[in-house]
């Protein structure tokens, strides 16, 4: 599966931004899709992920209550709605798919996601 993230840009603290991740390829709706971010000089970190059924999602503590991950399998698209972003959310955001359909849990580990999009820059000004 190939992924392409978009929707990044400049946002004001307290505003909103929506990222999209469009997938091409078969079986997309069978995969867990996650969002990660990476700030300069820092490791890539988990942000949120959503199960294939779209009924269950997982969030990093730092974004709970502010970000929402959702998916539309008819459009092969996963979204990350970023509400009330903070300057510390500034980073390159990546979407990724975990194509191991037998894993049995939603992973927060980047190395367990094997298909990655190219990243989209999000900059939040104070």
C-alpha positions in Angstrom: 0.0 0.0 0.0 1.2 3.5 -0.8 0.3 6.5 1.3 0.3 10.2 0.7 -0.2 12.7 3.5 -1.4 16.2 2.9 -3.0 19.1 4.7 -0.1 20.5 6.6 0.7 24.1 6.8 0.7 27.0 9.2 -1.8 27.1 12.0 -2.3 29.4 15.0 -2.4 28.0 18.5 -6.0 27.3 19.4 -7.0 27.0 15.8 -7.5 23.9 13.8 -6.0 21.9 11.0 -7.0 18.7 9.2 -4.5 16.2 7.8 -5.4 13.6 5.2 -3.8 10.4 4.3 -4.8 8.8 1.0 -3.9 5.2 0.3 -3.6 3.4 -2.9 -3.5 -0.4 -3.2 -5.6 -3.3 -2.0 -6.8 -4.1 1.4 -6.3 -0.7 2.9 -9.4 -1.0 5.0 -7.9 -4.1 6.7 -4.9 -2.2 8.1 -4.4 -0.1 11.2 -3.3 3.4 10.2 -1.3 5.5 12.5 -0.1 9.1 12.6 3.4 10.0 13.8 5.3 13.2 14.1 8.9 14.1 14.1 10.4 17.4 15.2 13.9 18.5 14.2 16.5 16.6 16.2 13.9 14.3 17.8 12.8 10.8 17.3 9.6 10.0 15.5 6.7 9.8 17.9 3.3 8.2 17.9 0.3 10.6 17.7 -2.8 8.5 17.0 -4.0 5.4 15.3 -7.2 3.8 14.2 -8.2 0.3 13.7 -9.5 -1.0 10.4 -13.0 -1.2 11.8 -12.8 2.5 12.5 -14.5 1.8 15.8 -11.4 2.0 18.0 -8.6 4.5 18.1 -5.6 5.2 20.3 -4.0 8.5 21.1 -0.8 9.8 22.7 -1.5 11.5 26.0 -0.2 14.7 24.6 -3.0 15.0 22.1 -6.0 13.4 23.8 -9.0 15.6 23.8 -7.5 17.8 21.0 -6.9 15.5 18.1 -9.3 13.1 16.4 -8.4 10.3 14.0 -11.0 9.0 11.7 -11.2 7.0 8.4 -13.4 6.7 5.4 -12.7 3.3 3.9 -14.8 4.2 0.8 -12.3 6.9 0.0 -9.2 5.0 1.2 -8.5 8.0 3.5 -7.6 8.5 7.1 -7.9 11.9 8.7 -6.2 13.6 11.6 -8.3 16.5 12.9 -6.0 18.8 15.0 -8.0 21.1 17.2 -6.4 23.6 19.6 -2.9 22.8 18.3 0.0 24.0 20.4 3.4 25.3 19.3 4.9 22.0 20.6 2.8 20.1 18.0 5.1 21.7 15.3 6.6 18.8 13.4 6.5 16.8 10.2 3.5 14.5 10.4 3.6 11.1 8.8 0.8 8.5 8.2 1.7 4.9 8.2 0.0 1.5 7.8 0.6 -1.6 9.8 -0.1 -4.3 7.2 0.2 -7.1 9.8 -3.4 -8.0 10.1 -2.7 -10.6 12.7 -0.9 -8.3 15.2 -3.9 -8.1 17.5 -3.2 -4.7 18.9 -2.8 -1.1 17.8 0.9 -0.4 17.9 2.5 2.8 19.0 5.9 1.7 17.7 7.1 3.2 14.4 9.0 0.1 13.5 5.8 -2.0 13.5 4.4 0.2 10.7 5.8 -0.9 7.3 4.2 1.5 4.8 4.9 5.2 5.2 3.7 8.3 3.5 6.1 11.2 2.7 5.2 13.5 5.5 3.6 16.9 5.7 4.9 19.8 7.7 2.7 21.4 10.4 3.8 24.6 12.0 1.9 26.1 14.9 2.5 29.7 15.8 1.8 31.1 19.3 
